[in-house]
Amino acid sequence: MTGRDYKAFLSLHRSGRKEIARTDEQDSLMIRMREGVGSKRYKPLDYEKLKALAFEKKFAANESLMKMEKLAHVSKQSKEHHLLKQHKMVWQREHSRLLAASKKAEEELQVYMQDGTLEESSISTFMLEVEELDMQIAADQKHFKMSTVDPIWNLKEDLGMWLTDHKEDLRLGGREISDEYENIEKTVDSVVCQQQGVIDKLMEERFRLEMDLESPALKDLLTVHEKWVLDGIPDEAEELECPDPYLKESVLCEFLYMDEKFREHLKEWDARHEEVIGSNTGGWDADFHQIFLQILEQYPHDMANRRMLYLDRMRRHLPHKTRADLVAHEEWYTSHKYYHEHRKVLINSWIKSRKELLQKAKAVFADACLAAELEMIAAINRQRQNEICDQLYKKVQQWREHKMEEMRLQAEIEARKQEELEIEKKKMAEREKKRRDMQKKKIDTYHDQLQETRTKQEELDRKRLEELQKQLAEQAEHDKERVAFREHVLQDRLLERKEELERLAEAEREKERRLQALRDQVEVNVDYDPVRMMQATKASNAKLGIGVDQDINIQKPLFAITGFTSNQVVSDPRHKLEAALRSAGLENNPYARQMMSTMKPLKPPRRDMESTVFKMDKQ
């Protein structure tokens, strides 16, 4: 069977559920083999168009993303501008307040200095010495400026004028101007070294002054000490007269009992806040803690979004501190402030209670003295005096119970406030945890959906691949049967052709015998003609163009072509399939390589020229 023997081609190919053996579709497989992948029944995909469409979609998506990013950037800039505007308003208000306070302090200092320099003042001598020291400091400052600062400014102006005057000479680079320039550089270096020495000396003096200011003695003078209570029995209470020693001893013991209770309360309060009072700066550097306090005081408590604003301000002034550090230090400062305020309240309550007890003791002792006088006046009223003493003692006991009840109620109120604060903190922590759990749950849900979508797509692809492999296996089995049938038909045809050739050869030999017999019958006997032997032949005349009537085809090849032409190579279905796969970028796909290895040519190759490339690929 040859590539052009179409009539003997038997088609058993099936496409889907329709049989190709019908009249209108019997040659469809032959057309596919002849035309390759360019068959009209199958429309090729325009990959360039698809790429252009994908590029347009991607470009539109990038434009939308850029717009969203631009809107987010504008929103962030607007928010930042609004925050800076609020910080600016707070700083302007604080600046005005500080200017007013500075002006007021200077006025008060001026008034104090004027009053102190009066002759009738007790500190006039000291204030005169302060004025002299101030004048001396001003003179020293002026002398220092004239000795160090003014010469440098003069040198700068002289150097500027010299550079302006010798700009052209410096550009030309003469020897004299170069030497003068080097001398000026040496002078400037010397001035810089002298100035650095002066700066080092000033820094050393500054350090010494700071150390003097940090001395314990000066700190004790400048620090406002905590108000404290003189515990024990007051001298004034001991000096009071009371006719009943037992009553006096009982009343005076109340002072000791009260001191012990308040002292225990303070110790308990200190023990509960031991972590807070361990450091005055909460573990921070003193300068950073001072910046924290100054920023915190600048924002009033009734200001909207106060906490967000001063935390943002602290983050800008303290960039090396994280938000967690700022929040932790804020909580420590709140606890530290609450501790000192409550301690101050306890001490004031202690002082107030001692004063009230002293007044009560005075009243009790006065009543006791009055009762004693009445007893001395009338013996009959002695029993009554004892009853009065008992009543007064009961009053003192009742007052003490009331006072203890008041202290207990105050402690319970403070404990409830502390518990409310702890509950509020726990609620805030729970809300934050719920919010983060919700976000985490949404993210997990999104990942699960994405994984499920991928799993479904992989399952669909796997099923599609199994179907294709199954179809290819069925097609391979069908192709094997067809090849076996074609080989059987080919063998039959070869035998028929061999027999036909033998018959033709025998007929040709018989014809040759008959012709030879005819030649023998019509043999020509030519006479001797030497003139005809010397004449030109037809071939020599044809070379000279004599007697030639037909044109000569100069494009005719010299030798017969035994290979393949370009049209034959391009029309091969394997070449068309490989070109289509390469244009789609699928030439390295395993499925595509399998298709190319199983594709059959139009004409089966000879067995001695069979290619083993695809067999090696499979191995």
C-alpha positions in Angstrom: 0.0 0.0 0.0 1.4 3.4 -0.9 0.6 6.9 0.4 -1.6 7.6 -2.7 -3.5 4.4 -2.7 -6.7 5.8 -1.2 -9.2 3.4 -2.7 -7.8 0.4 -0.9 -7.7 2.2 2.5 -10.2 0.6 4.9 -11.4 2.8 7.7 -12.7 1.4 11.0 -12.1 4.6 13.0 -14.9 5.8 15.3 -15.3 9.4 16.5 -17.4 9.5 19.6 -20.7 7.7 19.1 -20.9 8.2 15.3 -19.5 5.7 12.9 -17.2 7.1 10.2 -18.1 4.3 7.8 -21.2 6.2 6.8 -21.3 7.8 3.3 -20.8 11.4 4.4 -18.0 10.7 6.8 -16.1 7.7 5.3 -13.1 9.8 4.2 -12.8 12.0 7.3 -9.8 10.1 8.7 -8.1 10.1 5.4 -8.5 13.9 5.3 -7.1 14.2 8.8 -4.0 12.2 7.8 -3.5 14.2 4.7 -4.1 17.6 6.2 -2.6 17.0 9.7 -3.7 19.2 12.6 -4.8 21.8 10.1 -8.0 19.9 9.4 -11.1 22.1 8.8 -13.1 19.9 11.2 -11.0 21.1 14.1 -10.5 24.8 14.6 -7.0 25.7 15.9 -6.6 28.0 19.0 -5.2 31.4 18.5 -2.7 31.5 21.4 -1.5 34.9 20.5 -5.0 36.3 20.9 -5.5 34.4 24.2 -2.2 35.8 25.4 -3.3 39.4 24.4 -6.6 38.9 26.2 -4.9 37.6 29.3 -2.5 40.6 29.2 -5.4 43.0 29.0 -7.1 41.4 32.0 -3.8 41.5 33.9 -3.2 45.1 33.0 -6.7 46.1 34.1 -6.2 44.2 37.4 -2.9 46.0 37.9 -4.6 49.3 37.3 -7.2 48.5 39.9 -4.6 47.4 42.4 -2.6 50.7 41.8 -5.8 52.7 42.4 -6.4 50.8 45.6 -2.8 51.3 46.7 -3.0 55.0 45.9 -6.3 55.4 47.9 -4.7 53.6 50.8 -1.6 55.9 50.6 -3.8 59.0 50.4 -5.9 57.8 53.4 -2.7 57.1 55.4 -1.3 60.5 54.5 -4.6 62.2 55.5 -4.6 60.3 58.8 -1.0 61.2 59.4 -1.7 64.9 58.6 -4.7 64.9 61.0 -2.5 63.4 63.8 0.2 65.9 63.2 -2.3 68.8 63.2 -3.6 67.6 66.6 -0.1 67.2 68.0 0.7 70.7 66.8 -2.3 72.2 68.5 -1.4 70.4 71.8 2.2 71.6 71.5 1.1 75.2 70.8 -1.1 75.1 73.8 1.7 73.7 75.9 4.2 76.2 74.5 1.9 79.1 75.5 1.5 77.6 79.0 5.2 77.2 79.4 5.9 80.8 78.2 3.3 82.1 80.6 4.8 80.0 83.5 8.3 81.1 82.6 7.3 84.8 82.5 5.5 84.4 85.8 8.5 82.7 87.4 10.8 85.4 86.2 8.5 88.1 87.5 8.3 86.4 90.9 12.1 85.9 91.0 12.5 89.6 90.1 10.1 90.7 92.9 11.9 88.3 95.3 15.3 89.7 94.4 14.0 93.3 94.8 12.5 92.5 98.2 15.6 90.7 99.3 17.9 93.6 98.5 16.0 96.0 100.8 17.9 97.1 103.9 15.2 95.9 106.3 15.3 92.4 104.7 17.0 89.6 106.7 18.6 88.2 103.5 19.8 91.5 102.0 23.5 90.5 102.3 22.9 87.2 100.6 20.9 88.7 97.8 23.6 91.3 97.2 26.1 88.5 96.9 23.8 86.7 94.4 23.6 89.9 92.3 27.3 90.3 92.3 27.7 86.6 91.3 25.2 87.1 88.5 27.0 90.2 87.2 30.3 88.2 87.4 28.8 85.4 85.4 27.5 87.8 82.8 31.0 89.4 82.5 32.6 86.0 82.2 30.2 85.0 79.5 30.9 88.2 77.6 34.6 87.7 78.0 34.3 84.1 76.8 32.4 85.2 73.8 34.9 87.8 72.9 37.8 85.3 73.3 36.3 82.3 71.5 33.2 82.9 69.5 33.9 86.4 68.0 37.4 85.4 66.6 35.8 82.4 64.8 33.2 84.6 63.2 35.8 87.1 62.2 38.0 84.3 60.8 35.0 83.0 58.8 34.3 86.4 57.3 38.1 86.9 56.5 38.2 83.5 54.8 35.1 84.3 52.8 36.6 87.5 51.6 39.9 85.9 50.8 38.3 83.1 48.8 36.2 85.7 46.9 39.4 87.8 46.1 41.6 84.8 45.1 39.0 82.6 43.4 40.6 83.1 39.9 44.1 82.5 41.3 43.0 79.3 43.0 41.5 78.1 39.7 44.8 78.8 37.9 46.8 77.1 40.7 49.9 79.3 41.1 52.7 78.2 43.5 52.4 81.3 45.7 48.7 81.0 46.1 49.0 77.3 46.8 51.5 78.0 49.6 49.3 80.7 51.1 46.3 78.3 50.8 48.2 75.6 52.7 49.2 78.1 55.5 45.5 79.1 55.8 44.5 75.4 56.1 47.1 74.9 58.9 45.7 78.0 60.7 42.1 76.7 60.4 43.2 73.3 61.7 44.9 74.9 64.6 41.8 77.0 65.4 39.6 73.8 65.1 41.9 72.0 67.6 41.8 74.9 70.0 38.0 75.1 69.7 37.7 71.4 70.3 39.9 71.8 73.5 37.6 74.6 74.7 34.5 72.4 74.0 36.0 69.5 75.9 36.8 71.7 78.8 33.2 73.0 78.9 31.8 69.5 78.7 34.0 68.5 81.6 32.8 71.5 83.7 29.2 70.7 82.7 29.7 67.1 83.9 31.1 68.3 87.2 28.1 70.6 87.7 25.7 67.8 86.9 27.4 65.5 89.4 27.2 68.3 92.0 23.4 68.7 91.3 23.0 64.9 91.6 24.7 64.9 95.1 22.5 63.3 97.9 22.7 66.5 100.1 21.4 68.7 97.4 18.7 66.2 96.4 17.5 66.1 100.0 17.2 69.9 100.0 15.3 70.0 96.7 13.2 66.9 97.1 9.7 67.3 98.5 9.6 64.6 101.3 6.5 62.6 102.0 4.4 63.8 104.8 4.7 61.6 107.8 3.0 61.1 111.2 4.6 61.4 114.6 3.4 58.2 116.0 3.1 57.3 119.7 1.2 59.2 122.4 1.3 62.9 121.9 2.9 65.0 124.6 -0.2 67.2 124.7 -2.4 64.2 125.5 0.0 63.0 128.3 -0.1 66.5 129.9 -3.9 66.4 130.1 -5.3 65.9 133.6 -7.7 63.1 134.3 -8.9 62.1 137.8 -9.3 58.4 136.7 -6.0 56.8 135.8 -7.6 53.8 134.2 -9.6 56.0 131.9 -6.5 58.0 131.0 -4.5 54.9 130.3 -7.3 53.4 128.2 -7.7 56.6 126.1 -3.9 57.0 125.6 -3.6 53.4 124.6 -6.0 54.2 121.8 -3.3 56.3 120.2 -0.9 53.3 120.1 -3.7 51.0 118.9 -4.6 53.4 116.1 -0.9 53.9 115.1 -0.4 50.1 114.9 -3.5 49.7 112.7 -2.5 52.4 110.3 1.1 51.1 110.3 -0.1 47.6 109.4 -2.3 49.0 106.7 0.6 50.9 105.1 2.9 47.9 105.3 0.2 45.8 103.6 -0.2 48.5 100.9 3.6 48.6 100.4 3.8 44.8 100.1 1.0 44.7 97.6 2.8 47.2 95.4 6.3 46.0 96.0 7.0 45.7 92.2 5.7 49.2 91.6 7.9 51.0 94.2 11.0 49.0 93.3 12.0 51.8 90.8 11.2 55.4 90.3 11.4 55.2 86.5 9.9 51.7 85.9 13.1 50.3 84.6 13.5 53.1 82.0 16.3 55.6 81.6 15.6 58.8 83.6 15.7 61.0 80.5 13.2 58.7 78.6 11.0 58.6 81.7 11.0 62.4 81.9 10.0 62.6 78.2 7.2 60.1 78.9 5.9 62.2 81.8 6.1 65.5 79.9 4.2 64.1 76.9 1.6 62.5 79.2 1.0 65.8 81.0 0.5 67.8 77.8 -2.7 66.0 76.8 -5.6 66.9 79.1 -7.9 64.1 80.5 -11.0 65.5 78.8 -9.5 65.4 75.3 -11.0 63.0 72.7 -8.8 60.1 71.8 -6.3 61.2 74.4 -4.6 57.8 74.8 -4.2 57.2 71.1 -2.7 60.7 70.6 -0.1 60.5 73.4 0.9 57.0 72.5 1.5 58.1 68.9 3.5 61.1 70.2 5.6 58.9 72.4 6.2 56.5 69.5 7.6 59.5 67.5 9.7 60.9 70.3 10.9 57.4 71.4 11.3 55.4 68.2 13.4 52.7 69.9 10.5 51.8 72.2 7.8 49.5 70.9 4.1 50.0 71.5 4.2 47.1 74.0 7.0 48.8 76.0 5.0 52.1 76.0 1.8 50.4 77.2 3.7 48.4 79.8 5.3 51.6 81.1 2.0 53.4 81.0 0.4 50.7 83.2 3.4 50.9 85.6 3.0 54.6 85.9 -0.7 54.4 86.5 -0.1 51.8 89.3 2.8 54.0 90.7 0.6 57.1 90.7 -2.3 55.3 92.3 0.0 53.8 95.0 1.4 57.2 96.0 -2.0 58.9 95.9 -3.6 56.2 98.1 -0.6 56.2 100.5 -1.0 60.0 100.8 -4.7 59.5 101.5 -3.9 56.9 104.2 -1.3 59.2 105.9 -3.7 62.2 105.8 -6.4 59.9 107.3 -4.0 58.9 110.0 -3.2 62.5 110.9 -6.8 63.4 110.9 -7.8 60.5 113.1 -5.0 61.3 115.6 -6.3 64.9 115.7 -9.9 63.8 116.2 -8.8 61.3 118.9 -6.8 64.1 120.7 -9.9 66.4 120.6 -12.0 63.5 121.8 -9.5 62.8 124.7 -9.6 66.4 125.7 -13.3 66.4 125.8 -13.4 63.1 127.7 -10.8 64.2 130.2 -12.6 67.5 130.7 -15.8 65.7 131.3 -13.9 63.4 133.8 -12.5 66.4 135.6 -15.9 68.0 135.8 -17.3 64.7 137.1 -14.5 64.5 139.7 -15.2 68.0 140.9 -18.8 67.2 141.2 -17.9 64.1 143.2 -15.7 66.1 145.5 -18.5 68.6 146.0 -21.1 65.9 146.6 -20.1 62.4 147.8 -23.6 61.3 147.0 -22.9 61.8 143.3 -19.8 59.5 143.3 -21.8 56.6 142.0 -23.1 58.7 139.3 -19.6 59.8 138.4 -18.6 56.2 137.9 -21.5 55.7 135.7 -20.6 58.8 133.7 -17.0 57.4 133.4 -18.4 54.2 132.1 -20.6 56.0 129.7 -17.7 58.0 128.5 -15.6 54.9 128.2 -18.4 53.3 126.2 -18.5 56.4 124.0 -14.8 56.1 123.4 -15.3 52.4 122.6 -18.2 53.2 120.3 -16.1 55.9 118.6 -13.3 53.4 118.1 -15.7 50.9 116.6 -17.2 53.5 114.3 -13.7 54.5 113.3 -12.6 50.9 112.6 -15.9 50.4 110.6 -15.1 53.5 108.6 -11.5 52.3 107.9 -12.9 48.8 106.9 -15.4 50.4 104.6 -12.7 52.5 103.0 -10.6 49.4 102.5 -13.5 47.5 100.9 -14.2 50.5 98.6 -10.6 50.5 97.5 -10.6 46.8 97.0 -13.8 46.9 94.9 -12.3 49.7 92.8 -9.2 47.6 92.2 -11.3 44.5 91.3 -13.3 46.6 88.9 -10.1 47.8 87.3 -8.8 44.2 87.0 -12.2 43.0 85.6 -12.1 45.8 83.0 -8.5 44.8 82.0 -9.6 41.2 81.7 -12.6 42.2 79.5 -10.4 44.3 77.2 -7.9 41.3 76.9 -10.8 38.9 76.2 -12.2 41.3 73.5 -8.8 41.5 71.9 -8.4 37.8 72.0 -11.8 37.2 70.5 -11.0 39.7 67.7 -7.7 37.9 66.9 -9.4 34.5 67.1 -12.1 35.7 64.7 -9.4 37.0 62.3 -7.5 33.7 62.6 -10.7 31.7 62.0 -11.4 33.7 58.8 -7.9 33.1 57.6 -8.1 29.4 58.3 -11.5 29.3 56.5 -10.0 31.0 53.5 -7.1 28.6 53.4 -9.5 25.6 53.7 -11.6 26.9 50.8 -8.5 27.5 48.7 -7.2 24.0 49.5 -10.6 22.5 48.7 -10.7 24.3 45.4 -7.2 23.1 44.6 -8.1 19.5 45.6 -11.2 19.6 43.4 -9.2 20.9 40.4 -6.5 18.3 40.9 -9.2 15.6 41.1 -10.8 16.8 37.8 -7.4 17.0 36.1 -6.6 13.5 37.3 -9.9 12.1 36.0 -9.4 13.8 32.7 -5.9 12.4 32.4 -7.2 8.9 33.2 -9.9 9.2 30.5 -7.3 10.4 28.0 -5.0 7.6 28.9 -7.8 5.1 28.6 -8.8 6.5 25.2 -5.2 6.4 24.0 -4.9 2.8 25.1 -8.0 1.8 23.3 -6.8 3.7 20.2 -3.4 1.9 20.4 -5.2 -1.5 20.5 -7.3 -0.5 17.6 -4.2 0.8 15.7 -2.4 -2.5 16.3 -5.3 -4.5 14.8 -5.4 -2.1 11.8 -1.6 -2.5 11.3 -1.9 -6.3 11.4 -4.7 -6.1 8.8 -2.7 -3.7 6.6 0.4 -6.0 6.8 -1.7 -9.0 5.7 -3.2 -7.0 2.8 0.2 -5.8 1.9 1.6 -9.3 1.8 -1.2 -10.4 -0.5 -0.6 -7.5 -2.8 3.1 -8.1 -2.9 2.5 -11.7 -3.9 0.0 -10.6 -6.6 2.5 -8.0 -7.8 5.3 -10.5 -7.9 3.2 -12.9 -9.9 2.2 -10.1 -12.3 5.8 -9.1 -12.7 6.8 -12.6 -13.6 4.0 -12.7 -16.1 5.1 -9.4 -17.6 8.7 -10.6 -17.7 7.7 -13.8 -19.5 5.5 -11.7 -21.9 8.4 -9.3 -22.5 10.8 -12.2 -23.3 8.2 -13.6 -25.7 7.8 -10.2 -27.3 11.6 -9.8 -27.6 11.9 -13.2 -29.3 9.2 -12.2 -31.8 10.8 -8.8 -32.5 14.2 -10.4 -33.0 12.6 -12.7 -35.5 11.1 -9.7 -37.3 14.5 -7.9 -37.2 16.2 -10.8 -38.7 13.6 -10.7 -41.5 14.0 -6.9 -42.2 17.7 -6.6 -41.6 19.3 -3.8 -43.8 22.5 -4.2 -45.7 24.2 -0.8 -46.1 26.9 -0.1 -48.8 30.3 1.4 -48.2 30.0 5.3 -48.1 33.1 7.2 -46.8 31.5 10.7 -47.5 28.6 10.0 -45.2 31.1 8.9 -42.6 32.7 12.4 -42.7 29.4 14.4 -42.4 28.2 16.0 -39.1 25.9 14.0 -36.9 22.5 15.1 -35.5 24.0 15.5 -32.1 26.8 17.8 -33.3 24.2 19.8 -35.2 22.0 20.0 -32.1 24.9 21.5 -30.1 25.2 24.2 -32.8 21.4 24.8 -32.9 21.0 23.3 -36.4 17.8 21.4 -36.9 16.5 21.9 -33.3 12.8 22.7 -33.1 12.0 22.1 -29.3 13.2 24.2 -26.3 15.6 22.8 -23.8 14.6 22.9 -20.0 17.7 24.3 -18.3 16.0 23.9 -14.8 15.8 20.2 -15.2 17.9 18.6 -12.4 21.0 16.7 -13.5 20.3 13.8 -11.2 17.1 12.1 -10.0 16.0 13.1 -6.5 15.6 10.2 -4.1 15.0 12.1 -0.8 12.0 14.2 0.5 10.9 17.6 -0.7 10.0 20.4 1.7 6.3 20.0 0.8 6.5 16.3 1.7 8.1 17.2 5.1 5.6 19.9 5.9 2.6 17.8 5.0 3.7 15.0 7.4 1.3 14.9 10.3 4.1 14.4 12.8 5.7 17.6 11.7 2.4 19.5 11.9 1.7 18.1 15.4 5.2 19.1 16.7 4.8 22.6 15.2 1.4 23.1 16.9 2.6 21.8 20.2 5.7 24.0 20.0 3.7 27.2 19.2 1.5 26.4 22.2 4.6 25.9 24.5 3.7 22.2 25.2 6.5 20.4 23.4 8.0 19.2 26.8 4.7 18.1 28.2 4.7 14.3 28.9 1.3 13.9 27.3 2.5 15.8 24.2 5.6 13.6 24.0 3.5 10.5 24.2 1.3 11.8 21.3 4.3 12.5 19.1 5.7 9.0 19.8 2.5 7.3 18.8 1.8 9.4 15.7 2.1 7.3 12.5 3.5 8.8 9.2 1.6 8.8 5.9 3.8 6.1 4.5 5.2 3.4 6.7 9.0 3.4 6.8 11.2 0.5 5.7 12.1 -1.8 8.5 15.9 -1.2 8.0 15.2 2.6 8.4 13.0 2.5 11.5 13.9 5.2 14.0 14.6 4.3 17.7 14.5 7.8 19.1 11.1 7.6 20.8 11.8 4.1 22.1 14.9 5.4 23.9 12.7 8.3 25.2 10.3 5.8 26.7 13.2 3.9 28.3 
